Amino acid sequence: MAAAAAATAAPLDAAGVRLVTSLAPLELARLKWQPTLPKALQGNFAFVKGSASSSYADQAKIKSLFPHTFGQPSVQLVPLCDGANAPAGATPVSASETPVRLGIVLSGGPASGGHNVLTGVHDYLVNRVHKDSVLYGFLDGPSGLIDSKYIECTAELLAKFRNQGGFHCLGSGRTKIESAEHFAKTAAVCKRLQLDGLVIVGGDDSNTNAALIAEYFRATGHRTRCVGVPKTIDGDLRNEQVEMSFGFDSACKTFSEKVAALCADAVSARKTYHVCRLMGRTASHITLEVALQTHPNVALIGEEVQARGQGLSAVAKSIADIIATRALQNKHYGCIILPEGLVDFLPDVSALLGELNELIAAHTTLPANVTAHLSPASAALFSSLPEAIAQQLLGDRDPHGNVQVAKIESERLVAYLVEQELLRRKRLGTYRGNISIVTHFLGYEGRCGLPSNFDANYCYALGQTAAALLAAGCTGMLAAVQGLTLPPAQWSCSGLPLTHLMNMERRSGHDKPVIRKALVRLEDAPFQIFEHSREAWKYQDCYRNPGSIQYDGPFADEITMTLQLERGPEQDKQRKETNQAQQKAKEGKDIKSNL
């Protein structure tokens, strides 16, 4: 114990005086932790091109909007053993005789691991390309790129941010680069800094922006290339090639720990229902993962609610049914979780939101009598809502013209309607329980914590992959790392054409090209396992506590159940066997050292 305390104590200066540091012992330890690189990035590798690509949907329209970047083949980073020749048709990668200059933008909300993308890009440039290569970081997101606000990301600067949470090295923002003026300013900044490439770190909208920038640069003969990196804790930027966006793993582990604590509180005090809203604006991946980890009594999956055509009232009644049944067992407590985007999945509320979005897009000032401009069904629903919720639906829109569902307190709305339904039943004598509901919102807690080992490794690999793509002359690509259920050294790296991920969607009253969001698929294994298990969770106290994020020991490299179930048991089995072998080897070394 004394040795451990001494190891984490504050350092001494030359005079033996104890120095005060603002970093906690764990933060200091994480600064020194070394991510594991995929094999392709550990040594020599070559680029192998795939076949020509298309778009996810609306191919003719996407092609017309991206004539200079549409149809590009994907590229795979293939490791070369020492002395081996590159595969047929492959392009070997080697160090450059001249430095490479790149810029990087952190766009959208923060996600754990972002700083490792920065260090991954930097380390690839100076260690693999040319020692005098330069990385510029644009401040406060895309606005820094437009307004030419940047700093040089040196080794000394980044040493303070390795494996740390947050985006505060550069800051982030949600400005969209979409006007002719914005594109012209972006090009001017890149030209002045003589940038060979630009990395856009963000979600589906930010990477759509990356595709637009890449197209603009090519169309205007600009030398700067542009690639994206998949970031969003919501987990909705994924497909067969993009297995996971970074930040999802750390966020789900953070939320799971807190929801498990609420479950423990409920069963301990035995008098309260906790209704908890989790981040997840347009998809329920976080809620599904947290449900699989913690086993709450009720977990509302927006995609299922939508598929069943359940309206707001039906959802409230179904929850009231479960509470009433538990009351018959003398259980007047429990935990209910739901995604922040639930209102978008409720058919009646979604229809109302769509009409409000169109109404707001068409008027600079909202009409005094909003209901007069709505359909009869939407007008009736809007009039029935609590005043506070109704005002939230009329609040400021996001940059895409949609209601900001994160500002709609759907947990309070659900709690209110459930409470009203139970009071109604109590008056009828069909419910004799006690009603005590406490609401919670878990959101920002999951965005900036110290990244899990998975996210720290994943982001470092994504950063290096992005830098490799740009250094090799690629543009309009998304950096991707696959095989994520395997140990990091066995991951593979590639570049995917951004237009391959796109379709057309209605935004602000107009059809626009966007990267398609990935929703929870009810036919996939994660939801199927959830559906099979939840009946027992409703009435039995099956609560499960996965604990906090681990950074060492046998559970430090655990990945989300979603990823394990989506990517197949054989890969997961191989990963676990490898981890167990590594742990046994480590234990053997520890025993020998003790002897």
C-alpha positions as CSV (number, residue, x, y, z in Angstrom):
1,M,0.0,0.0,0.0
2,A,2.9,2.3,0.9
3,A,4.5,1.6,-2.4
4,A,1.3,2.4,-4.3
5,A,0.9,5.7,-2.4
6,A,4.5,6.7,-3.2
7,A,4.0,5.9,-6.9
8,T,1.1,8.2,-7.2
9,A,2.4,11.0,-4.9
10,A,3.0,14.4,-6.3
11,P,6.6,14.9,-7.7
12,L,9.4,16.8,-5.9
13,D,11.3,19.7,-7.2
14,A,15.1,20.2,-7.0
15,A,14.8,21.5,-3.4
16,G,12.7,18.5,-2.3
17,V,9.4,20.5,-2.1
18,R,6.3,18.6,-3.0
19,L,4.9,20.0,-6.3
20,V,1.1,20.5,-6.7
21,T,-0.4,19.2,-9.9
22,S,-3.9,19.7,-11.1
23,L,-4.0,16.2,-12.6
24,A,-5.3,13.2,-10.6
25,P,-3.1,10.1,-10.4
26,L,-5.3,8.3,-12.9
27,E,-4.9,11.1,-15.4
28,L,-1.2,11.1,-15.0
29,A,-1.1,7.4,-15.5
30,R,-3.2,7.6,-18.6
31,L,-0.8,10.2,-20.1
32,K,1.9,7.5,-20.1
33,W,-0.4,4.7,-21.4
34,Q,0.5,3.5,-24.9
35,P,-2.3,2.6,-27.4
36,T,-1.9,-0.6,-29.4
37,L,-1.8,0.0,-33.2
38,P,-3.3,-2.4,-35.8
39,K,-0.7,-4.5,-37.5
40,A,-1.0,-2.5,-40.8
41,L,0.1,0.6,-38.9
42,Q,3.0,-1.0,-37.0
43,G,5.2,-1.5,-40.0
44,N,5.3,-1.3,-43.8
45,F,2.0,-1.4,-45.6
46,A,0.4,-0.9,-49.0
47,F,-2.9,0.5,-50.2
48,V,-5.2,-1.9,-52.1
49,K,-8.1,-0.4,-54.0
50,G,-11.5,-2.0,-54.1
51,S,-14.2,-1.7,-56.8
52,A,-16.1,1.5,-57.7
53,S,-18.6,2.6,-55.2
54,S,-22.2,3.9,-55.3
55,S,-24.3,5.7,-52.8
56,Y,-26.6,4.1,-50.2
57,A,-29.6,5.4,-52.0
58,D,-30.6,8.1,-54.5
59,Q,-27.6,7.3,-56.6
60,A,-28.4,9.6,-59.6
61,K,-29.0,12.6,-57.4
62,I,-25.9,12.0,-55.2
63,K,-23.8,11.6,-58.3
64,S,-25.1,14.8,-59.8
65,L,-24.2,16.7,-56.6
66,F,-20.7,15.1,-56.2
67,P,-19.5,14.7,-59.8
68,H,-15.8,14.9,-58.9
69,T,-15.7,12.5,-55.9
70,F,-18.6,10.1,-56.6
71,G,-17.8,6.5,-57.4
72,Q,-14.4,6.3,-55.8
73,P,-13.2,2.9,-54.8
74,S,-12.5,2.1,-51.1
75,V,-8.9,1.5,-50.1
76,Q,-7.5,-1.1,-47.7
77,L,-4.3,-0.8,-45.7
78,V,-2.6,-4.1,-46.1
79,P,0.5,-4.9,-43.9
80,L,3.7,-6.0,-45.6
81,C,5.9,-8.5,-43.9
82,D,9.6,-7.7,-43.9
83,G,11.0,-8.2,-47.4
84,A,7.6,-9.1,-48.9
85,N,6.4,-7.7,-52.1
86,A,3.1,-5.7,-52.3
87,P,0.1,-7.6,-53.5
88,A,-0.8,-7.2,-57.2
89,G,-2.3,-3.8,-57.9
90,A,-1.2,-2.5,-54.5
91,T,0.6,0.8,-53.9
92,P,3.4,0.4,-51.2
93,V,3.6,3.4,-48.8
94,S,6.9,4.8,-47.8
95,A,8.3,7.9,-46.0
96,S,8.1,11.2,-47.9
97,E,11.1,13.3,-48.9
98,T,9.1,16.5,-48.1
99,P,7.0,17.4,-45.1
100,V,3.2,17.1,-45.2
101,R,1.0,19.8,-43.8
102,L,-2.4,18.9,-42.4
103,G,-5.2,20.6,-40.6
104,I,-7.8,19.1,-38.2
105,V,-11.3,20.2,-37.1
106,L,-13.2,18.7,-34.1
107,S,-16.9,19.2,-35.1
108,G,-20.1,18.7,-33.2
109,G,-20.4,17.5,-29.6
110,P,-17.4,16.1,-27.7
111,A,-16.8,12.3,-27.5
112,S,-14.3,10.5,-25.4
113,G,-11.2,9.7,-27.4
114,G,-11.0,12.8,-29.6
115,H,-7.6,13.8,-28.3
116,N,-6.2,10.4,-29.4
117,V,-7.4,11.2,-32.9
118,L,-5.2,14.3,-32.7
119,T,-2.2,12.4,-31.4
120,G,-2.7,9.6,-34.0
121,V,-2.7,12.1,-36.9
122,H,0.4,13.9,-35.4
123,D,2.4,10.8,-34.7
124,Y,1.8,9.3,-38.1
125,L,2.9,12.6,-39.8
126,V,6.2,13.0,-37.9
127,N,7.1,9.4,-37.3
128,R,5.9,7.8,-40.6
129,V,5.9,10.6,-43.2
130,H,8.5,13.2,-42.4
131,K,9.9,14.6,-39.1
132,D,9.2,18.2,-40.2
133,S,5.5,17.6,-41.0
134,V,3.1,20.0,-39.4
135,L,-0.4,19.6,-38.0
136,Y,-2.6,22.6,-37.4
137,G,-5.7,22.4,-35.2
138,F,-8.6,24.8,-35.9
139,L,-10.2,26.2,-32.8
140,D,-13.8,25.9,-31.8
141,G,-14.8,23.6,-34.6
142,P,-15.7,24.6,-38.2
143,S,-15.9,28.3,-37.3
144,G,-12.2,28.2,-36.6
145,L,-11.6,26.9,-40.1
146,I,-13.8,29.7,-41.6
147,D,-12.3,32.4,-39.5
148,S,-8.7,31.2,-39.7
149,K,-8.3,30.6,-35.9
150,Y,-5.8,27.8,-35.3
151,I,-2.8,26.6,-33.4
152,E,0.0,24.2,-34.2
153,C,-0.4,20.8,-32.6
154,T,3.1,20.1,-31.5
155,A,4.4,17.1,-29.7
156,E,4.8,19.3,-26.6
157,L,1.2,20.5,-26.7
158,L,-0.3,17.0,-27.4
159,A,1.7,15.4,-24.6
160,K,-0.8,17.0,-22.2
161,F,-3.8,15.4,-23.9
162,R,-2.9,11.8,-24.7
163,N,-5.6,9.4,-23.6
164,Q,-7.5,12.3,-21.9
165,G,-11.2,13.0,-22.2
166,G,-12.9,16.1,-23.7
167,F,-12.2,18.2,-26.8
168,H,-10.6,21.1,-25.0
169,C,-7.2,21.0,-26.7
170,L,-9.0,22.7,-29.7
171,G,-12.6,23.1,-28.7
172,S,-15.5,22.1,-30.9
173,G,-18.5,23.7,-32.5
174,R,-21.6,23.0,-34.7
175,T,-21.1,25.6,-37.4
176,K,-22.0,24.2,-40.9
177,I,-19.8,25.1,-43.8
178,E,-22.5,25.3,-46.5
179,S,-22.6,28.8,-48.0
180,A,-20.5,29.9,-51.0
181,E,-18.8,32.4,-48.7
182,H,-17.9,29.7,-46.2
183,F,-16.4,27.4,-48.8
184,A,-14.4,30.3,-50.3
185,K,-13.0,31.3,-46.8
186,T,-12.2,27.7,-46.1
187,A,-10.3,27.3,-49.3
188,A,-8.4,30.6,-48.7
189,V,-7.3,29.5,-45.2
190,C,-6.1,26.1,-46.5
191,K,-4.2,27.8,-49.3
192,R,-2.6,30.3,-46.9
193,L,-1.4,27.5,-44.6
194,Q,-0.4,25.4,-47.7
195,L,-2.4,22.4,-46.3
196,D,-2.0,19.1,-48.1
197,G,-5.0,17.8,-46.3
198,L,-7.8,18.4,-43.8
199,V,-9.3,16.0,-41.3
200,I,-12.9,16.5,-40.2
201,V,-13.8,14.7,-37.0
202,G,-17.5,14.4,-36.4
203,G,-20.8,12.6,-36.9
204,D,-23.0,12.1,-39.9
205,D,-23.6,15.8,-40.6
206,S,-20.0,16.8,-40.0
207,N,-18.8,14.1,-42.4
208,T,-21.4,15.2,-44.9
209,N,-19.7,18.5,-44.6
210,A,-16.3,16.8,-45.2
211,A,-17.8,15.3,-48.4
212,L,-19.0,18.7,-49.6
213,I,-15.5,20.3,-48.8
214,A,-13.7,17.5,-50.7
215,E,-16.0,18.0,-53.7
216,Y,-15.6,21.8,-53.6
217,F,-11.8,21.5,-53.5
218,R,-11.7,19.1,-56.4
219,A,-14.1,21.1,-58.5
220,T,-12.1,24.3,-58.0
221,G,-8.7,22.6,-58.5
222,H,-7.7,23.2,-54.9
223,R,-4.7,21.1,-53.7
224,T,-6.1,20.4,-50.2
225,R,-7.7,17.0,-49.7
226,C,-10.3,16.2,-47.1
227,V,-11.1,13.0,-45.1
228,G,-13.5,12.4,-42.2
229,V,-13.3,10.4,-38.9
230,P,-16.5,8.8,-37.5
231,K,-17.4,10.4,-34.1
232,T,-20.7,10.3,-32.2
233,I,-21.6,8.8,-28.8
234,D,-25.1,8.1,-30.2
235,G,-23.7,5.2,-32.3
236,D,-25.8,6.1,-35.3
237,L,-22.8,6.5,-37.7
238,R,-22.3,2.8,-38.6
239,N,-22.7,0.3,-41.4
240,E,-21.1,-2.9,-42.5
241,Q,-17.8,-1.1,-43.0
242,V,-18.0,1.4,-40.1
243,E,-18.5,-1.0,-37.1
244,M,-18.7,1.8,-34.5
245,S,-18.3,5.5,-34.1
246,F,-15.8,6.5,-31.4
247,G,-17.1,7.7,-28.0
248,F,-20.0,5.2,-27.9
249,D,-18.1,2.7,-25.8
250,S,-17.0,5.2,-23.2
251,A,-20.4,6.9,-23.0
252,C,-22.4,3.6,-22.6
253,K,-20.1,2.5,-19.8
254,T,-20.5,5.8,-18.1
255,F,-24.3,5.8,-18.4
256,S,-24.5,2.1,-17.4
257,E,-22.7,2.8,-14.2
258,K,-25.1,5.5,-13.3
259,V,-28.3,3.7,-14.3
260,A,-27.1,0.7,-12.3
261,A,-26.8,3.0,-9.3
262,L,-30.4,4.2,-9.8
263,C,-31.6,0.6,-10.0
264,A,-29.7,-0.1,-6.7
265,D,-31.3,3.0,-5.1
266,A,-34.8,1.9,-6.2
267,V,-34.5,-1.6,-4.8
268,S,-32.8,-0.2,-1.6
269,A,-35.4,2.5,-0.7
270,R,-38.3,0.5,-2.2
271,K,-40.5,3.5,-2.8
272,T,-39.4,5.3,-5.9
273,Y,-39.5,4.9,-9.7
274,H,-36.6,6.4,-11.5
275,V,-37.4,7.6,-15.1
276,C,-34.1,8.3,-16.9
277,R,-33.6,9.9,-20.3
278,L,-30.4,9.0,-22.1
279,M,-28.6,10.7,-24.9
280,G,-29.5,9.4,-28.4
281,R,-31.3,12.0,-30.5
282,T,-32.2,10.0,-33.6
283,A,-31.4,6.4,-32.6
284,S,-31.8,4.3,-29.5
285,H,-28.4,2.5,-29.6
286,I,-27.3,4.0,-26.2
287,T,-30.6,3.0,-24.5
288,L,-30.4,-0.5,-25.9
289,E,-26.8,-1.0,-24.8
290,V,-27.4,0.4,-21.3
291,A,-30.5,-1.9,-21.0
292,L,-28.4,-4.9,-21.9
293,Q,-25.8,-3.9,-19.3
294,T,-28.1,-3.0,-16.4
295,H,-31.5,-4.8,-16.9
296,P,-33.9,-2.0,-15.9
297,N,-37.6,-2.8,-15.5
298,V,-38.5,-0.9,-18.7
299,A,-36.4,0.3,-21.6
300,L,-38.2,2.1,-24.4
301,I,-36.5,1.6,-27.8
302,G,-37.7,4.3,-30.1
303,E,-37.4,2.2,-33.3
304,E,-39.7,-0.5,-31.7
305,V,-42.2,2.1,-30.6
306,Q,-42.3,3.4,-34.1
307,A,-42.6,0.0,-35.7
308,R,-45.6,-0.8,-33.5
309,G,-47.2,2.5,-34.2
310,Q,-47.5,3.3,-30.5
311,G,-48.6,6.8,-29.7
312,L,-47.8,8.8,-26.6
313,S,-50.8,7.7,-24.6
314,A,-50.2,4.0,-25.5
315,V,-46.7,4.2,-24.2
316,A,-47.8,5.7,-20.9
317,K,-50.5,3.1,-20.4
318,S,-48.0,0.2,-21.1
319,I,-45.7,1.5,-18.4
320,A,-48.6,2.0,-16.0
321,D,-49.6,-1.6,-16.6
322,I,-46.1,-2.8,-15.5
323,I,-46.1,-0.5,-12.4
324,A,-49.6,-1.7,-11.4
325,T,-48.5,-5.4,-11.8
326,R,-45.4,-4.8,-9.7
327,A,-47.6,-3.1,-7.0
328,L,-49.5,-6.4,-6.7
329,Q,-46.2,-7.9,-5.7
330,N,-45.7,-5.1,-3.1
331,K,-43.0,-3.6,-5.4
332,H,-43.5,0.1,-5.6
333,Y,-40.2,0.9,-7.1
334,G,-38.2,0.4,-10.3
335,C,-36.2,2.0,-13.1
336,I,-37.3,3.1,-16.5
337,I,-35.0,4.3,-19.3
338,L,-35.7,6.0,-22.6
339,P,-33.8,7.7,-25.4
340,E,-33.8,11.5,-25.7
341,G,-35.2,11.1,-29.2
342,L,-38.2,9.2,-28.2
343,V,-40.7,11.9,-29.2
344,D,-39.4,11.6,-32.8
345,F,-40.4,7.9,-32.9
346,L,-43.9,8.3,-31.5
347,P,-46.0,8.5,-34.7
348,D,-48.4,11.1,-33.3
349,V,-45.7,13.3,-31.8
350,S,-43.5,12.8,-34.9
351,A,-46.3,14.0,-37.1
352,L,-46.7,17.1,-34.9
353,L,-43.0,17.8,-35.0
354,G,-42.9,17.5,-38.8
355,E,-45.8,20.0,-39.1
356,L,-44.1,22.4,-36.6
357,N,-40.8,22.2,-38.5
358,E,-42.4,23.0,-41.8
359,L,-44.4,25.8,-40.1
360,I,-41.3,27.4,-38.6
361,A,-39.3,27.0,-41.8
362,A,-42.0,28.9,-43.7
363,H,-42.4,31.8,-41.2
364,T,-39.8,34.2,-39.8
365,T,-42.2,34.7,-36.9
366,L,-44.5,32.0,-35.6
367,P,-48.3,32.7,-36.0
368,A,-50.0,33.6,-32.8
369,N,-52.4,30.7,-33.1
370,V,-50.2,27.8,-33.9
371,T,-53.0,25.1,-33.7
372,A,-54.9,26.8,-36.5
373,H,-52.1,25.9,-38.9
374,L,-51.9,22.2,-37.8
375,S,-53.9,19.2,-38.8
376,P,-56.8,18.3,-36.5
377,A,-54.9,15.4,-34.9
378,S,-51.7,17.4,-34.3
379,A,-53.7,20.4,-33.1
380,A,-55.5,18.2,-30.5
381,L,-52.2,16.6,-29.4
382,F,-50.4,19.9,-29.1
383,S,-53.3,21.4,-27.0
384,S,-53.2,18.4,-24.6
385,L,-49.5,18.7,-23.8
386,P,-48.3,20.4,-20.5
387,E,-47.5,24.0,-21.2
388,A,-43.8,23.6,-20.5
389,I,-43.5,20.7,-23.1
390,A,-45.5,22.6,-25.7
391,Q,-43.1,25.6,-25.4
392,Q,-40.1,23.3,-25.8
393,L,-41.6,22.0,-29.0
394,L,-41.6,25.6,-30.3
395,G,-38.1,26.4,-29.2
396,D,-35.1,27.2,-31.3
397,R,-34.2,24.8,-34.1
398,D,-30.9,23.1,-34.7
399,P,-28.7,24.2,-37.7
400,H,-30.7,21.7,-39.8
401,G,-34.1,23.2,-39.0
402,N,-35.3,20.4,-36.7
403,V,-36.6,20.6,-33.2
404,Q,-33.8,20.2,-30.6
405,V,-35.1,17.1,-29.0
406,A,-32.3,17.2,-26.3
407,K,-34.2,20.2,-24.9
408,I,-37.5,18.4,-24.7
409,E,-37.8,16.8,-21.3
410,S,-39.4,13.6,-22.5
411,E,-38.7,11.9,-19.2
412,R,-40.9,14.4,-17.5
413,L,-43.5,14.1,-20.1
414,V,-43.6,10.3,-19.8
415,A,-43.5,10.5,-16.0
416,Y,-46.4,13.0,-16.0
417,L,-48.6,10.9,-18.3
418,V,-47.9,7.7,-16.4
419,E,-48.7,9.4,-13.1
420,Q,-52.0,10.8,-14.5
421,E,-52.9,7.3,-15.8
422,L,-52.1,5.7,-12.4
423,L,-54.2,8.4,-10.6
424,R,-57.1,7.7,-12.9
425,R,-56.8,4.0,-12.1
426,K,-56.6,4.8,-8.4
427,R,-59.9,6.7,-8.6
428,L,-61.4,3.7,-10.3
429,G,-60.0,1.4,-7.6
430,T,-57.9,-0.7,-10.0
431,Y,-54.6,0.5,-8.7
432,R,-53.7,0.8,-5.0
433,G,-50.0,1.5,-5.1
434,N,-48.1,4.5,-4.1
435,I,-46.9,6.9,-6.8
436,S,-43.4,8.4,-6.4
437,I,-41.5,9.2,-9.6
438,V,-38.1,10.9,-9.9
439,T,-36.8,12.0,-13.3
440,H,-33.2,12.2,-14.6
441,F,-31.4,13.1,-17.7
442,L,-28.0,11.5,-18.4
443,G,-26.3,13.2,-21.3
444,Y,-23.3,15.4,-21.0
445,E,-21.9,13.1,-18.3
446,G,-21.1,10.6,-21.1
447,R,-19.3,12.9,-23.6
448,C,-16.0,14.0,-22.0
449,G,-14.8,11.3,-19.5
450,L,-11.5,9.6,-19.7
451,P,-11.8,7.3,-22.8
452,S,-12.0,3.6,-22.2
453,N,-9.1,1.4,-23.4
454,F,-11.2,0.6,-26.5
455,D,-11.9,4.2,-27.4
456,A,-8.3,5.2,-26.7
457,N,-7.0,2.5,-29.0
458,Y,-9.7,3.0,-31.6
459,C,-9.2,6.8,-31.9
460,Y,-5.4,6.5,-32.1
461,A,-5.9,4.0,-35.0
462,L,-8.5,6.3,-36.7
463,G,-6.2,9.3,-36.5
464,Q,-3.3,7.4,-38.0
465,T,-5.5,6.0,-40.7
466,A,-6.8,9.4,-41.6
467,A,-3.3,10.8,-41.8
468,A,-2.2,7.8,-44.0
469,L,-5.1,8.4,-46.4
470,L,-4.3,12.1,-46.8
471,A,-0.6,11.5,-47.1
472,A,-1.3,9.0,-49.9
473,G,-3.4,11.6,-51.8
474,C,-6.9,10.3,-50.9
475,T,-9.9,12.7,-50.6
476,G,-13.6,12.4,-49.9
477,M,-12.9,9.4,-47.7
478,L,-13.9,8.3,-44.2
479,A,-11.2,6.7,-42.1
480,A,-12.5,3.3,-40.9
481,V,-11.1,0.5,-38.6
482,Q,-12.7,-2.9,-38.7
483,G,-12.6,-6.2,-36.7
484,L,-13.3,-4.3,-33.5
485,T,-14.2,-7.4,-31.5
486,L,-10.7,-8.7,-32.0
487,P,-7.6,-7.4,-30.1
488,P,-6.4,-4.0,-31.4
489,A,-3.3,-5.4,-33.1
490,Q,-5.6,-7.5,-35.3
491,W,-7.9,-4.6,-36.4
492,S,-7.8,-3.7,-40.1
493,C,-7.8,-0.1,-41.5
494,S,-9.4,1.3,-44.6
495,G,-10.8,4.4,-46.3
496,L,-14.4,4.5,-47.4
497,P,-15.8,6.9,-50.0
498,L,-18.1,9.4,-48.1
499,T,-20.6,9.4,-51.0
500,H,-21.0,5.7,-50.5
501,L,-22.7,6.4,-47.2
502,M,-25.1,9.1,-48.5
503,N,-28.8,9.5,-49.4
504,M,-31.2,12.4,-49.7
505,E,-33.2,13.6,-46.7
506,R,-35.6,16.5,-46.0
507,R,-33.9,19.2,-44.0
508,S,-35.3,22.7,-43.3
509,G,-38.0,22.2,-45.9
510,H,-35.4,21.1,-48.6
511,D,-34.0,17.8,-49.9
512,K,-30.3,17.6,-49.0
513,P,-27.5,15.0,-49.4
514,V,-26.6,13.5,-46.0
515,I,-24.9,10.5,-44.6
516,R,-27.6,8.1,-43.6
517,K,-28.1,7.6,-39.9
518,A,-28.1,3.9,-38.6
519,L,-31.1,3.1,-36.4
520,V,-31.6,0.1,-34.1
521,R,-32.5,-2.8,-36.3
522,L,-35.2,-4.9,-34.6
523,E,-34.1,-8.0,-36.5
524,D,-30.5,-7.8,-35.3
525,A,-29.0,-9.7,-32.4
526,P,-28.8,-6.9,-29.8
527,F,-32.5,-6.1,-29.9
528,Q,-33.4,-9.8,-30.2
529,I,-31.5,-10.6,-27.0
530,F,-33.1,-7.6,-25.3
531,E,-36.6,-8.6,-26.4
532,H,-36.0,-12.2,-25.2
533,S,-34.9,-11.0,-21.7
534,R,-37.0,-8.0,-20.8
535,E,-40.1,-9.9,-19.7
536,A,-38.2,-11.2,-16.7
537,W,-36.8,-7.7,-16.0
538,K,-40.2,-6.1,-15.8
539,Y,-41.3,-7.9,-12.7
540,Q,-38.2,-9.4,-11.2
541,D,-35.3,-7.4,-9.8
542,C,-32.7,-8.6,-12.2
543,Y,-30.6,-5.4,-11.9
544,R,-27.0,-5.7,-13.1
545,N,-24.1,-3.4,-12.2
546,P,-21.2,-3.5,-14.7
547,G,-19.3,-0.9,-12.6
548,S,-17.2,2.0,-13.7
549,I,-14.8,2.0,-16.7
550,Q,-11.8,-0.2,-16.0
551,Y,-8.3,0.7,-17.2
552,D,-6.3,-2.4,-16.0
553,G,-7.1,-6.0,-15.1
554,P,-9.2,-8.7,-16.7
555,F,-12.2,-6.4,-17.6
556,A,-10.2,-3.4,-18.9
557,D,-10.7,-4.3,-22.5
558,E,-14.4,-5.3,-22.4
559,I,-16.3,-4.0,-25.3
560,T,-20.0,-3.1,-25.6
561,M,-22.5,-5.9,-25.8
562,T,-23.9,-4.3,-28.9
563,L,-20.6,-4.7,-30.7
564,Q,-20.1,-8.2,-29.5
565,L,-23.6,-9.3,-30.6
566,E,-23.5,-7.4,-33.9
567,R,-20.1,-8.7,-35.0
568,G,-20.5,-12.4,-34.3
569,P,-19.6,-14.9,-31.5
570,E,-16.6,-16.4,-33.2
571,Q,-14.7,-13.1,-33.3
572,D,-15.7,-12.4,-29.7
573,K,-14.6,-15.9,-28.7
574,Q,-11.2,-15.4,-30.3
575,R,-10.9,-12.0,-28.6
576,K,-11.7,-13.4,-25.1
577,E,-9.3,-16.3,-25.6
578,T,-6.5,-13.9,-26.5
579,N,-7.3,-11.7,-23.5
580,Q,-7.4,-14.6,-21.2
581,A,-4.0,-15.9,-22.5
582,Q,-2.5,-12.4,-22.1
583,Q,-3.9,-12.2,-18.6
584,K,-2.5,-15.6,-17.6
585,A,0.9,-14.6,-19.1
586,K,0.8,-11.4,-17.0
587,E,-0.2,-13.3,-13.9
588,G,2.7,-15.7,-14.5
589,K,5.1,-12.8,-14.8
590,D,3.7,-11.3,-11.5
591,I,4.2,-14.6,-9.7
592,K,7.8,-14.9,-10.9
593,S,8.6,-11.4,-9.9
594,N,7.1,-12.0,-6.4
595,L,9.3,-15.2,-6.1
